[in-house]
């Protein structure tokens, strides 16, 4: 059996990895802004948003995690990505 401190350390490690993945996703969103700008596409893609949320929901079910909660997290991540893309396009300083 693990001690509370060991379990907390493991949770801290996982939390750090989650933040690293969010940062990686945001970096990719910046590159996406450039691609969308170059191709004349709008930032918001309703079809893609729906696809991302459905995929997350289905994977959460498969993994035994609350799919509605995962979907809310993914909605926030998509919103963050869209905001990052707006920032990149608005500044005229695309990554």
N, CA, C and O of each residue as an XYZ file, in Angstrom:
380
protein
N       0.832     -1.177      0.000
C       0.000      0.000      0.000
C       0.889      1.257      0.000
O       1.918      1.322      0.673
N       0.449      2.235     -0.774
C       1.215      3.470     -0.881
C       0.790      4.460      0.197
O      -0.364      4.490      0.624
N       1.742      5.254      0.616
C       1.424      6.297      1.598
C       0.722      7.459      0.894
O       0.773      7.592     -0.329
N       0.077      8.281      1.687
C      -0.590      9.465      1.136
C       0.431     10.356      0.437
O       0.148     10.900     -0.631
N       1.593     10.507      1.016
C       2.625     11.353      0.400
C       3.075     10.792     -0.945
O       3.281     11.548     -1.895
N       3.226      9.480     -1.032
C       3.609      8.864     -2.308
C       2.519      9.077     -3.353
O       2.810      9.386     -4.509
N       1.282      8.913     -2.948
C       0.169      9.107     -3.876
C       0.064     10.565     -4.306
O      -0.216     10.852     -5.470
N       0.286     11.481     -3.376
C       0.276     12.901     -3.727
C       1.394     13.243     -4.700
O       1.201     14.037     -5.621
N       2.548     12.653     -4.500
C       3.668     12.877     -5.421
C       3.322     12.366     -6.816
O       3.657     12.998     -7.818
N       2.653     11.222     -6.873
C       2.243     10.671     -8.166
C       1.216     11.587     -8.836
O       1.298     11.837    -10.039
N       0.254     12.085     -8.065
C      -0.739     13.020     -8.608
C      -0.054     14.292     -9.090
O      -0.407     14.813    -10.149
N       0.919     14.806     -8.335
C       1.661     15.998     -8.761
C       2.374     15.752    -10.084
O       2.380     16.619    -10.958
N       2.974     14.576    -10.234
C       3.659     14.228    -11.480
C       2.670     14.189    -12.642
O       2.958     14.696    -13.726
N       1.514     13.591    -12.415
C       0.481     13.509    -13.453
C      -0.020     14.905    -13.807
O      -0.200     15.223    -14.983
N      -0.247     15.741    -12.788
C      -0.710     17.106    -13.035
C       0.298     17.892    -13.874
O      -0.087     18.643    -14.770
N       1.569     17.719    -13.585
C       2.609     18.386    -14.367
C       2.569     17.913    -15.818
O       2.701     18.717    -16.741
N       2.386     16.612    -16.015
C       2.296     16.073    -17.370
C       1.074     16.632    -18.105
O       1.146     16.922    -19.299
N      -0.035     16.783    -17.400
C      -1.239     17.343    -18.012
C      -0.975     18.777    -18.466
O      -1.341     19.152    -19.580
N      -0.344     19.576    -17.613
C      -0.042     20.964    -17.981
C       0.917     20.999    -19.174
O       0.764     21.829    -20.070
N       1.901     20.103    -19.187
C       2.824     20.026    -20.327
C       2.061     19.711    -21.613
O       2.349     20.290    -22.660
N       1.098     18.806    -21.541
C       0.305     18.458    -22.723
C      -0.583     19.620    -23.166
O      -0.781     19.827    -24.364
N      -1.114     20.371    -22.217
C      -1.910     21.554    -22.567
C      -1.019     22.575    -23.280
O      -1.426     23.169    -24.278
N       0.185     22.773    -22.768
C       1.122     23.704    -23.409
C       1.457     23.235    -24.827
O       1.545     24.050    -25.746
N       1.641     21.949    -25.001
C       1.923     21.391    -26.331
C       0.729     21.609    -27.262
O       0.901     21.939    -28.435
N      -0.469     21.423    -26.734
C      -1.688     21.626    -27.530
C      -1.804     23.096    -27.934
O      -2.176     23.394    -29.070
N      -1.493     24.012    -27.027
C      -1.561     25.436    -27.320
C      -0.534     25.834    -28.387
O      -0.807     26.666    -29.251
N       0.637     25.228    -28.307
C       1.658     25.490    -29.320
C       1.173     25.035    -30.703
O       1.368     25.727    -31.701
N       0.552     23.884    -30.739
C      -0.001     23.368    -31.988
C      -1.108     24.294    -32.498
O      -1.231     24.508    -33.704
N      -1.913     24.842    -31.584
C      -2.970     25.772    -31.979
C      -2.378     27.010    -32.641
O      -2.958     27.551    -33.583
N      -1.233     27.457    -32.156
C      -0.565     28.588    -32.788
C      -0.153     28.268    -34.219
O      -0.311     29.094    -35.118
N       0.367     27.083    -34.420
C       0.738     26.663    -35.776
C      -0.509     26.500    -36.650
O      -0.481     26.781    -37.848
N      -1.605     26.041    -36.031
C      -2.869     25.897    -36.751
C      -3.365     27.261    -37.228
O      -3.927     27.379    -38.317
N      -3.152     28.287    -36.407
C      -3.559     29.639    -36.799
C      -2.880     30.043    -38.102
O      -3.509     30.615    -38.992
N      -1.607     29.742    -38.199
C      -0.867     30.089    -39.413
C      -1.425     29.333    -40.619
O      -1.628     29.921    -41.681
N      -1.672     28.025    -40.454
C      -2.200     27.221    -41.558
C      -3.585     27.723    -41.984
O      -3.865     27.831    -43.178
N      -4.437     28.024    -41.023
C      -5.781     28.514    -41.355
C      -5.703     29.876    -42.035
O      -6.441     30.142    -42.984
N      -4.818     30.732    -41.556
C      -4.644     32.048    -42.159
C      -4.194     31.909    -43.613
O      -4.729     32.562    -44.509
N      -3.204     31.049    -43.827
C      -2.667     30.824    -45.168
C      -3.729     30.294    -46.120
O      -3.768     30.668    -47.292
N      -4.596     29.412    -45.603
C      -5.630     28.801    -46.445
C      -6.933     29.590    -46.460
O      -7.892     29.189    -47.119
N      -6.976     30.716    -45.736
C      -8.167     31.552    -45.728
C      -9.341     30.928    -44.981
O     -10.496     31.213    -45.296
N      -9.058     30.091    -44.007
C     -10.113     29.429    -43.242
C     -10.403     30.184    -41.957
O      -9.538     30.866    -41.407
N     -11.641     30.046    -41.487
C     -11.986     30.687    -40.221
C     -11.434     29.869    -39.057
O     -11.144     28.681    -39.195
N     -11.296     30.519    -37.929
C     -10.754     29.854    -36.746
C     -11.703     28.778    -36.250
O     -11.283     27.654    -35.975
N     -12.977     29.116    -36.133
C     -13.949     28.157    -35.604
C     -14.393     27.204    -36.702
O     -14.833     27.617    -37.775
N     -14.265     25.922    -36.403
C     -14.693     24.850    -37.308
C     -15.660     23.970    -36.516
O     -15.242     23.078    -35.778
N     -16.945     24.231    -36.677
C     -17.974     23.552    -35.892
C     -17.938     22.041    -36.078
O     -18.130     21.291    -35.121
N     -17.699     21.603    -37.279
C     -17.641     20.164    -37.561
C     -16.476     19.512    -36.811
O     -16.632     18.453    -36.205
N     -15.321     20.153    -36.861
C     -14.141     19.616    -36.172
C     -14.345     19.633    -34.657
O     -13.958     18.692    -33.965
N     -14.951     20.699    -34.148
C     -15.230     20.802    -32.717
C     -16.101     19.624    -32.281
O     -15.810     18.969    -31.279
N     -17.154     19.361    -33.026
C     -18.056     18.255    -32.717
C     -17.307     16.926    -32.748
O     -17.508     16.073    -31.884
N     -16.452     16.757    -33.738
C     -15.665     15.528    -33.871
C     -14.736     15.334    -32.669
O     -14.636     14.229    -32.135
N     -14.063     16.396    -32.247
C     -13.158     16.320    -31.093
C     -13.924     15.935    -29.835
O     -13.482     15.073    -29.075
N     -15.073     16.573    -29.613
C     -15.867     16.305    -28.416
C     -16.453     14.887    -28.416
O     -16.476     14.219    -27.382
N     -16.920     14.440    -29.573
C     -17.453     13.073    -29.664
C     -16.356     12.034    -29.435
O     -16.562     11.034    -28.748
N     -15.211     12.285    -30.014
C     -14.082     11.354    -29.855
C     -13.655     11.271    -28.393
O     -13.389     10.183    -27.880
N     -13.591     12.411    -27.729
C     -13.223     12.435    -26.306
C     -14.271     11.706    -25.474
O     -13.927     10.947    -24.568
N     -15.531     11.929    -25.772
C     -16.623     11.266    -25.058
C     -16.495      9.748    -25.194
O     -16.545      9.014    -24.208
N     -16.330      9.297    -26.436
C     -16.235      7.856    -26.692
C     -15.016      7.237    -26.010
O     -15.099      6.139    -25.459
N     -13.901      7.935    -26.048
C     -12.684      7.405    -25.428
C     -12.821      7.362    -23.910
O     -12.336      6.433    -23.265
N     -13.478      8.362    -23.344
C     -13.713      8.380    -21.900
C     -14.570      7.181    -21.492
O     -14.296      6.533    -20.483
N     -15.595      6.892    -22.269
C     -16.431      5.717    -21.992
C     -15.576      4.462    -22.022
O     -15.666      3.614    -21.134
N     -14.750      4.353    -23.046
C     -13.866      3.192    -23.207
C     -12.917      3.046    -22.012
O     -12.618      1.932    -21.581
N     -12.451      4.173    -21.486
C     -11.496      4.163    -20.371
C     -12.157      4.127    -18.996
O     -11.469      4.046    -17.978
N     -13.481      4.186    -18.962
C     -14.186      4.132    -17.689
C     -14.133      5.424    -16.896
O     -14.165      5.414    -15.666
N     -14.050      6.547    -17.617
C     -14.002      7.867    -16.998
C     -15.310      8.582    -17.348
O     -15.875      8.354    -18.418
N     -15.785      9.437    -16.457
C     -17.036     10.165    -16.681
C     -16.959     10.922    -18.016
O     -16.227     11.905    -18.127
N     -17.706     10.471    -19.021
C     -17.590     11.076    -20.348
C     -18.074     12.519    -20.412
O     -17.532     13.314    -21.180
N     -19.077     12.868    -19.626
C     -19.565     14.249    -19.633
C     -18.517     15.192    -19.049
O     -18.318     16.294    -19.560
N     -17.849     14.762    -17.984
C     -16.799     15.585    -17.381
C     -15.636     15.754    -18.358
O     -15.101     16.852    -18.507
N     -15.250     14.670    -19.019
C     -14.159     14.740    -20.004
C     -14.549     15.669    -21.145
O     -13.728     16.444    -21.636
N     -15.789     15.585    -21.557
C     -16.251     16.446    -22.638
C     -16.176     17.926    -22.226
O     -15.825     18.775    -23.045
N     -16.501     18.238    -20.974
C     -16.394     19.625    -20.495
C     -14.939     20.092    -20.513
O     -14.651     21.231    -20.881
N     -14.028     19.208    -20.113
C     -12.602     19.555    -20.150
C     -12.174     19.829    -21.595
O     -11.466     20.798    -21.870
N     -12.607     18.969    -22.502
C     -12.233     19.146    -23.902
C     -12.833     20.417    -24.488
O     -12.195     21.081    -25.305
N     -14.053     20.765    -24.081
C     -14.655     22.019    -24.535
C     -13.779     23.203    -24.125
O     -13.556     24.125    -24.910
N     -13.292     23.165    -22.900
C     -12.411     24.233    -22.427
C     -11.112     24.268    -23.238
O     -10.638     25.343    -23.604
N     -10.542     23.105    -23.516
C      -9.310     23.053    -24.298
C      -9.525     23.574    -25.717
O      -8.665     24.269    -26.258
N     -10.650     23.246    -26.313
C     -10.957     23.747    -27.656
C     -11.113     25.268    -27.619
O     -10.613     25.968    -28.499
N     -11.809     25.774    -26.600
C     -11.956     27.229    -26.457
C     -10.597     27.898    -26.291
O     -10.348     28.952    -26.876
N      -9.724     27.296    -25.500
C      -8.376     27.844    -25.325
C      -7.618     27.863    -26.649
O      -6.909     28.824    -26.950
N      -7.767     26.809    -27.434
C      -7.089     26.732    -28.734
C      -7.605     27.801    -29.688
O      -6.829     28.441    -30.397
N      -8.922     27.989    -29.699
C      -9.489     29.014    -30.568
C      -9.016     30.409    -30.144
O      -8.724     31.257    -30.988
N      -8.944     30.632    -28.839
C      -8.452     31.918    -28.346
C      -6.992     32.119    -28.747
O      -6.605     33.214    -29.157
N      -6.197     31.089    -28.633
C      -4.786     31.171    -29.045
C      -4.682     31.503    -30.525
O      -3.850     32.317    -30.927
N      -5.525     30.874    -31.335
C      -5.508     31.150    -32.772
C      -5.912     32.592    -33.056
O      -5.326     33.242    -33.921
N      -6.915     33.097    -32.330
C      -7.320     34.501    -32.504
C      -6.169     35.439    -32.128
O      -5.914     36.428    -32.815
N      -5.483     35.120    -31.038
C      -4.342     35.942    -30.618
C      -3.280     35.972    -31.703
O      -2.741     37.030    -32.028
N      -2.985     34.816    -32.257
C      -1.942     34.736    -33.290
C      -2.338     35.512    -34.541
O      -1.514     36.221    -35.118
N      -3.564     35.385    -34.953
C      -4.000     36.080    -36.161
C      -4.183     37.567    -35.912
O      -3.920     38.369    -36.808
N      -4.624     37.959    -34.727
C      -4.851     39.359    -34.408
C      -3.575     40.158    -34.281
O      -3.546     41.346    -34.601
N      -2.525     39.516    -33.818
C      -1.254     40.215    -33.630
C      -0.499     40.380    -34.938
O       0.397     41.217    -35.048
N      -0.859     39.586    -35.915
C      -0.109     39.616    -37.163
C       1.289     39.044    -36.996
O       2.147     39.213    -37.863
N       1.512     38.364    -35.875
C       2.815     37.779    -35.571
C       2.627     36.280    -35.439
O       2.714     35.710    -34.351
N       2.368     35.665    -36.571
C       2.068     34.241    -36.544
C       3.303     33.420    -36.187
O       4.413     33.721    -36.624
N       3.089     32.369    -35.379
C       4.229     31.531    -34.982
C       4.800     30.759    -36.148
O       5.761     30.008    -35.980
